Amino acid sequence: MNEKNHEDAVRRASELLLQGATMLQISCPQCSNPIYRLRDGTMICANCNQQVFFERDLSEDQRKQFHQGESPIQKKIEHLMQQLEQEEDPEKIIKLAETIKKLKEIL
């Protein structure tokens, strides 16, 4: 990320916080920057300026629509992210995180 983009992302993040958004402990699946929850419950990435959501919060029809045209690598990342959310063993967490990072680099 170049300096201009970084400054823009920091500015957007500051504006979100001033508007009452909450910085979450989860990161954007695209750029790994923090996700912010707005007052209406919407979650967005200040860097990508994209809405973020959990697949589990979607209806069955929305899930099917979301997965149409999705690459096998992206599907694998989503599956690994779900495993990561449930995992408690630190060694397995590290392995899952490293695998996700490598797969994201491929995309």
N, C-alpha and C positions, 0 to 999 in steps of 0.2 A: 504494500500500500504506500503510495507516495505521500509526501508531507501534506499536500493540499487536501487529499481525501481523508487523511487522518484528522486534520483540523476540522473538516466538515463533520466527520463522525463524532468527534468530541463535542462540537457545538450542538449537534442534534441531541446527543445524550444529555447534555446540560439542560437544554430546553425541555426535554421530556421530564427530567427530575423536577425542574421548576414548576411544571404543570401538574405535578403530583404523581408521576409514574414511579414505579418501584423497580430497581435493578434486581433481577433474579439471579440465582446461582446456576443457571443453565446458560449454555452458549449457543450461538447461531450455528446451525448445521452447515452453512455455507462458508462463513468467514471466522468462526470461533470467537467472535466478540460477544459481550454480554447481551442478554435479552432483557427487555423492559416491558413490564405489564402496565398498561394504561388504566385509568380509573374505570373504564367500561369493561375491563377484563381482557381486552385485546393485547396480544403480545407482539412486539416488533423488535427488529434489530436496528439500532441506530446507524450502524455502518452500512448495511445493505439497503436499509429503508424498506424492508419487506416484512409483511406479517408472518408470524411464526405460530404454529399450532401443534398440538399433540395429536397424533393419529387416533388415539383412543377417544378423543373428544368429538370425532367426526361420526356422522351417521354412516350406515352401510353404503348407501348410494354415493355419499361424498368420498368414502374410502376407495370405492371402485373407480370413480372418476379421477381421483388423485393418482392412482397406480397405473392408469392407462398410459402407455408410452414410457414408463419409467424404466431406466436401464437396470440390468441385473446387478450391477455394482451398487446402484442406489438402493435397490431392494435389500441387498445384503447389509449395507450400512444401517438401514432402518431396523433390520432384524437384530443386528449387533447392539444398536442403541437400546433396544428393548431389553436385551440381556443385561446390558451394563446397568440399567436402572434397577434391576432386581438383584444384582450380584453384591455379595458382602465380603468375599475373599479378596484382600488387597492384591495378591498376585494375579488373580484372574481379572480384576479390574484393570490393572496395568496392561495385561495382554490384550484385553478387549479394546482399550483406549488406543494402544499402539496400532492395532489392526484397523480400527476406524480411521485413524489419522492417515495411514498408508493408502487406504482405499479412497479417501477424499483427495489425496494428492493425484491419484490416477484420473479422477474426474476433472 
